[in-house]
Each structure stands twice: as structure tokens, then as C-alpha cells.
């Protein structure tokens, strides 16, 4: 695990075991706030040890940016903290969380000790936490998932974007149009540091460029997939295009960007194909209904 001091009292922890996922610790005069946890207990315990060594007061809140396992599994190691998340985060954990954890335990024995926690304080669109030395606005930022929230720390002009911002967008469980709108909204904040859900911290001079690149990528793949489905091209024709053609580098996230890109294309292709099939079925049903009406009128005469 890697720890980076972002400001005097904000520290970012990055997992060395799972796709460079990040978690952030914020020290305030009224206690400690944790934005996301790390997926493996051994790494989250290192976070806890660091917090205790700092003797910065009680751990007040753990914020779930969204319901994905790599962001929430460590929360049980902070039993004294209240959990904050979007209402949909609670619903998704309630619906899928336990089964997902059981499957994860089979693949990774270290997770056998993990117990799920659920948000008790819910965010709908936006709330602000005032902790004397820190003012933190939590706001809904859907697209990667429907339940994602991001955090803006006003005094430090720091944005904790979670998976709204990654080295490559990931929309298998989300919606590209929503994510584009959420990325555009990030540009309305004055940002000195942007912490991505996975990958390196972005600094002021590069933030807008990276946001625009992700927006362009989403627009590009959406257009290509829709055109391919309309022409009847198979998915393989899209998978053969080099990743560089989409303005993305293969280097980040340990080379997993290509796999994420393929997963995006497959998800969009399946959705576009389903829409086209549904439209064809509706048009076919309308045509059959029209023919029945014509035959009925003919018999009446």
C-alpha cells in the first residue's frame, strides 16, 4: 500500500493489491473522516494504525462513495464511525452485497473476516459536513454507478471524485450519458487536487485535460457502438480497434485499461442490440396489428 500526503491534513492511501484503488483520510478539529476504505483488511488496518498514531480524535464518519466492494469492505474495521452513503448505495448493498461478499470470500480467504456495513446517513443530491477546520460537500455524481457520490473539500480545493474519474471511464454498471454530465459538473469546481477512484492523483494543471479526455472517450465509444449495431457489425470488429484510437494509454492500472475498455464496449453493444431488438419487436407487433385490422374490415364489407 502507498500513502501520499496531499495537504497538511489529507492523506491518500492506494492499494498495491487491487487496481490502484484509493481511500482518503481527512483530519479535522472535530475528528477524522474517511472517504472509502481499501478492499483487503491488511491494508485497511494500516490505515487505522496511521490514524491512531496521529492521535487526531475520534473517527467520526466513513463515507461510501458507492457500493462496489473495493470501496466498502474495510468499513467494519471502524465500528465507531457512522457510515454515510447515497440511498441507492444502501439499496444496492442490501440487494447484492451479501452474495457478492460470499463469492469474494471463496476467491480470497483474507476476506473471510469481512462483515458488511450499510449507510445509516443518506445523501440524496447534496449535503455539507462542517467540521470546524473543514467544510466538505458531498454530492451525487452518477454514471459509473447510479449511487456514486463525490466529495469537495472547500478549504483545500480538493475533490475526491471516486470512480467518476479514473484513468479510463468504466460504465459496465452505469450509464455513459450520466457519467458525461457528472464529468462536466466536476469542471465547475475550483480544484487544486483531484483524487481518482483508481490511479494517480491529478494536479491543477492536468485536471481539465483528463476530464475532457474521458468525456471524449465516452462519446466516441457510444457513437461507434451505436453505428456498429445499426450496420449489423459484430462486436469483434470494435474489439479489434487499438486502444490508442480512443485516446487512451495502456500503461495505467497495471495494464488493466484494455480489459476495462473491452468490458465497456461489450456492455454498450449488448444494450444497443437489446434496444434494437426491442424496437424491431415493437414495429413487428404494430405491423401485425395493422394487418389484422385490414382483414377485419374486409370481412365486415
Helices and strands as residue ranges (DSSP letters): E 2-7, E 10-14, E 22-28, E 31-35, H 41-54, E 59-63, H 69-72, G 73-77, E 82-86, H 87-92, I 93-97, H 98-107, G 109-113, E 121-123, E 126-130, E 135-140, E 149-153, G 154-156, E 158-162, H 176-186, E 193-196, E 202-203, H 204-231, H 235-239, G 243-246, G 253-255, H 257-300
